[in-house]
Amino acid sequence: MTGSLLVSDPHSGVRLLTINRPARRNALDRATYRALGDALAAADGDEAVRAIVLTGAEGCFTAGNDLSDFQDTSDTGEPSAGLTFLRALTGCATPVIAAVEGFAVGIGTTLLLHCDLAYAGAGATFRMPFVNLGLCPEGASSYLLPRIAGTKKAAELLMLGTTFGPDVACDAGLINAETAQGGALGLALDKAVALAALPPESVQATKRLLRAHTQENVQAALALEAESFHALRRGPAAQAAFARFFKR
């Protein structure tokens, strides 16, 4: 397991995954995506794990993709590490709870669409700046966000890439509730402990039924978005945006 992901079991039946790249605001590089996907699969395959909590180290959830990876324009023909992680997350039968503090940018916001519960501390900052970077939505957000937030709000958040706080995230259905700053992880762990005490077969059946009617469309959206995303990522507008980012 890479040092960019910390794995622990803080309570019986609860697996805690902590993104640990604080020097990069917990931005997700290829190694961290792979570690997250492997850790989700391992937790999902462990009968002793009844709930998974995902958070970021040192008061920051994640600043999204590590843009240095995006400057590589080669095409291996293989699914990206990010898409592999998203497929692991969307296929996870065990409940996943997110605890958000600080920045939740790009995939740091869209992955919340696939968590069963999510809580954010006051002052958390959400943004999906895909268009601003010459990219397009990912994480099946083009399908799921209009369903839960409405088409107009989804267009505003995805097209303009506006920054928003926990109040808007809650109204848009991205999180369950806002907590005091620094309180998201404690609340997420409380919910995980509560889930771990329930009959696991019933919990997993409920999760499966909640997602049964959208799962096929979610997988199709992930694939369609990935095709457009990586074509745009290799294009001049995105590469210029990445260069400007690192020049700052």
N, C-alpha and C positions, 0 to 999 in steps of 0.2 A: 504493500500500500504506500503510495507516494506521500511525502510530507506535506503536500498541498491539500490533503484531506485528512482530517482527524476523525477517527471512528471510536465511539465509546458506548457503553451501556449504563447510563446514569440511574436507571430504575429497572426493576424486573419487567421484562417484556418490551423494553423501549430501546431502540437503537438510535443514537445521535450521530449525525454526519455534519461535520463542521468544515466549511471551505476555509482553507488556511493559507491565503496569500496576502496578508495584510499590507505588505509593501506595494502591492498592485491593486489595492482595494478589492482583493479577492476576485480579480478578473479571472475568467476561466480560460485556461490554455488547453491544448489537446490532452496533455497528461492528466489534468484535473478532470476533464470530461470523462476520460477513460476510467479514472479512479472512482468517480461518482457512479458511472454506469455499473462498474463491477461491485461497488459497495451496495447499491440498490438491489442488484441480483442476489448477492450473498444474503442480505437481510431478508429478502422476499423468500428465499429458499430455506431459511432457518425457522423451524416451527416454534422456537422459543421467542422469536421476535413478533410482537403483536402490533407494533406501531413504529413508524420511522419519523424522526424529526430532522429537518434540514435547516441549517443556519449558517452564518458566516462569522469568522473570528473578528475580535476587537471592534465590535460595534458597527460592522458593515456587512450587509448580506452579500452582494456581488455587484461589481461595476460592469458586468456583462462579459462579452467575449474579449479576450486579450487580442487587441487589434494587430499586434505584431504577427500573429498567425495569419491574419487576413491579407498581409502583404505578399504572402506566398501565392502566386497565381497558377501554380501547377495543378493539373487535374489528374488524379490517380484513377478516377472512375469508381472509387470506393465511397461508401457513405461517409460523411464527415464525422468527426468525433462528437460534435455537438448533436447531430441527428441521431447517432447511436445512443447517446445519453437520453435524449428525448423519448426515443422508443422504449428504453428501459423504464423511464418514469411513467409513460402512459400505459405500459404493460404491467406495472407493479400491482399485485393483488393486495398487498399489505397497505393499510392507510398511511398516507404521507402528510405530514403537517409542517408548514413552513413558519419560521420565526424570523421576521425581517426587521433589521435596524439599519440606519444609515442608507446607503445607496442600494437601489434595486433597479438596474439599468438593463435595457435590452432583454436578453433571455432571463435576466434576474427578475423581470416582471412577467414575461410570457410563461415561464415555467410554473408560476403560481396558478395558472389556469388548470394545471394538471395535478395540483395538490388538493387533497380532500378538505383540508382546513388550512387557514393561513392567518397570521396575526402580525401586526406591525406596530412598532414603537412610535410614539409621537416624534415628529421631526424626520421620519423616514422619507426618502425622496425616490419617486418612481418616474421612469421615462422609457419610452420605446423610440429611440432616435434613428430608426432604420432608414427612412427616406432622407433624413438630414445627412446620412453617411453614404448616400447613393445606393442604398440597399432596399429591400422590401421586407414585410413582416415574416416572421418565422414562428416555430412552436405551435402551429395550428391556430395562431392568434387571429388570422383573417377569417377563420371559421367560427371559433369559440367566442371571441370578444363581442361581435355583433349579437350573438345569441343571448349573452348575459347582460351586456351594457346597452344594447340598442345600436342600430346602424350609425346614427349621427354621432354618438359619443365615441364609438369605435373609430370612425373616420377621423374625428378630431385628434384622438390620442395616437393613432397609427400614422396618419398623413402629416400632421403638423409636428409630431414628436414633442408635444408640450410636456413640461415637468409638472408633476402633480403630487399631492400628499396623501396620507392615509385616508382622509375624508373622501376624496374622489375615488381612491382605490376601493374603499368599502362600498360606495354607491355603485361603482362599476362591477362589483361582484368579484374583484380580484382577491380581497381579503375578507375575513369574517368580522374583524373588529380592530380598532386602534387601542393600544395600551399606553401606559406611561412609558416615557423613554427608558429603554433598558429593560422593559418588562415583557417583551415579546417571547423570549425564550422560556421564561418561567411559566407563562400561560400556555405556551405550546406543549411544554413537558407535562403540565397538569392535564391537558386534554389527552395527551398520549397515554398517561397513566390510566385515565378513565377508560379509554378505548381498550387498553391491554387487559382490563378487568372484565371485559364483556366476552361472551362466547365468540371465539374467533371465526367459527363457521358462519355465524349470523352477520358479523361485521363484514367479512369478505363477500358474502352473498349480497349484502346491501350495496356495497361499493360496486360490485359487478353489475347489479341491476340498474343502479344510477347511471352507469356509463354505457350500458348495452346498446342503447338507441343511437349513440353518437360515435361509438368507437371506430366503426368502419370509416365514417367521414373524417374523423380526426386523423387517422392514418393516411388517408388520401390527401388531406390538407398538408400534413407534414411533408409528404413526398413532393407535392406540387410546389409548395413554398420553397423547399430546398433546391429544386431545379432552378427556379428564378433567382433565388438568393445568391447561389454560387456563380451563376452567369453574371449577375450584376457585380458581385464582389470582385471578379477579375476585370471588370470594365474600367474605363478611364475616370468616370465620376467618382466611384468608390475609392479607387487607388489614390486619386488626388485628395480626397477627404482624409484618408488614413495618413498620407504624407503631412497634411496640415496639422493633424492631431499630434503627431510626433515632433513636428517642428516647434509646437508650443512648448 
